Amino acid sequence: MSKQLLGVIDATSFHRNLETLIMNRSAAAIPFGGRYRLIDFILSNMVNSGIENVAVFPEVHYRSLIDHLGSGRDWGLDRKKDGLFFFPSPELEGLSMKTGSFDHFDESLEYFYRSKQPYTIIANSYTVFNMNFMPVLNFHLNSGCDITELQQNGLSMGIYLLKTSLLIELIESRQRTGYSSMAEVTSDVTSCFSVCNYQHEGYATKIESVKGYYEACMKLLTPYVFGQLFTKEQPIYTKVKDEPPSRYTKNASVHHSIVANGVIIEGRVENSILSRGVRIGKGSVIRNSVIMQKCHVGEDCILDTVILDNDVKVANGSRLSGSFDNPLFQKKGHSQGVPLEVM
Amino acid sequence: MYKKKCVAMLLAGGKGSRLNSLTKRIAKPAVPFGGKYRIIDFTLSNCTNSGIHTVGILTQYQPLVLNSYIGIGSTWDLDRKNGGVTVLPPYSEASEVKWYSGTASAIYQNLNYLNEHEPEYVLILSGDHIYKMDYREMLNFHIEKGADTTISVIEVPWREASRFGIMNTDEAFEITEFEEKPSNPKNNLASMGIYIFNWKVLKEYLEMDHRNADSNHDFGKDIIPLLLEERKKLIAYPFKGYWKDVGTVQSLWEANMDLLDEDCELKLFDHSWRIYSVNPNQPPQYLAPEASICDALINEGCIIEGKVEKSVLFQGVTIEEGASVRHSVIMPDAIVGKGCVIEKAIISCGVRVPDGAIIRPKYKEDPVILVSHESILESLMR
């Protein structure tokens, strides 16, 4: 049953509002939840739905994405038969804001012809959710529709299920029909295809702006959202980093936070998310903030409503703050103030 | 296939009976340690970090968990085209099943494995100890000294020396005498159970030992004394650094508490010598608003609503509201119920401590309390 689905992740979509977060990476590779990248959610959902053949279509800046996914081993996708495939676009022009660019798919048309799975699920790479697609396939088979679109509260999630043969037909006939993406097909009420909607009941959020990113991070601190995303039955997989457990020293005081492994906390942390390998120095206070991988915050700093991208160093005694509507963002590898000695 | 210079043989068949219920269903090398690891992770990580990529692992007692944990060795980067990890359980021959009766007989029965690799040196290890060690340095020492056998030793406090196998040496580190648990030790250099043999010497003496019906087939009791008797060149390699045999419930607890000591020589955060471990694939740790944590080592997948102080928490542990955990080790997937008070205890894997339970020794100096499924059931029956 599950062998009937082919997974396609469109990691090309571009959002101007994410600019600072995607300077050196695609949206799919944005860090989230202390140890994940956005693509981990859709990829894990596919794997947890029994999908064994997944194609990822990345666009520019796919270095960090490929570094993250590797051979697909951490998702159990390093297979002799099927597994994980990458199809970077040779063209860097013409970025599409819609999921499922047929131009891009056309360059790898042979892959779709070769794949044995009769149905395909096409998804964007920047939705944070935990969902099993088997009920969607059942719904699709029972409804007899040409295309099933996933929706949440009546709005499209940018995820579609259809026959692989129909997808090939749509790709090949794109010049004649004028449809350049799945979104265009489903939003055209006059099209000759029947489109059904499948409502997703659980939590899901698209990351389309820095503000939206920050809000999603803060929502993750609520037990409801945390419980929706992280379940024992359908774990979210990610690249293994082999960090030790996190160390809270005698001076540490931590409340209402999410902490990944390999973190050393000597200060006070509240209402924040700390990613793998972060250091918080003595006497520092971190509130309402998102601290990404390997950031080092020195001693006696106060950080409130701040997003630190990977590898940011914050010098002793620094004061940084933003507002909920406009969290202060520090670029990757940026040093705030005097560079710190390696701690 | 190019010839391997050094092949490691890791003895992982021990029962570790002094760990009581912790080793009822798993072998000692599979016992959890340090919030994330199993004891064997330290030895396997030392191998991979030392560039030793051919490792035979000898298992016997309760091997199911251990075997599936080792898998193909990919966790330690030991899934190799040439060499890699090979699990070597006892096997049956035409006449009988040959259980490993001693450390030496375990290696003897796998001479075929070593013959196939035809190495120059064989490194004998045990999966029972917590330490970080570069075996290359020991091998260089062995080659420099022109030894037949090198035994890694560590200085232990004089008052404890009579608990160990003690090596008496001359100034050039040459071993003159070996005393197993001497009542009046002349030296405080204890054997760490790590040996490097010239392969030809090892093969010859294992075969000799096999023919001796009176032998216990043990490295410490038989092979080393025999080598000394035959005037082979035995060298002691003095190791400096953290090393701990976590053979008892008390020492396992102490070694976990050592990790919380800022001056502890065992640095888990040293990235140049990482300790690898099978990834449990859990979400990050979630600390509720009412949580309070200080002086702790906590792994992913933990949900903490209570108070944690000077403790080590493994993956998937839940500390419910109002509970307080101090000076304790909470093993994977254990749940500490609402309002519990836990002090100086080891809570075994998957145990659910019922709400309101109070587990603490009467006096501070009392030994650590080991809490298992059975002991919880027993106390509920009362």
Interface residues (C-beta under 8 A of the other chain):
Chain A: G33 G34 R35 R73 D74 P223 F226 L229 F230 P235 I236 Y237 V240 D242 P244 P245 S246 R247 Y248 T249 K250 N251 A252 S253 V254 H255 H256 S257 I258 V259 A260 N261 G262 I264 I273
Chain B: G34 G35 K36 S74 E262 L268 F269 R274 I275 Y276 S277 N279 N281 Q282 P283 P284 Q285 Y286 L287 A288 P289 E290 A291 S292 I293 C294 D295 A296 L297 I298 N299 E300 V312 L313 F314
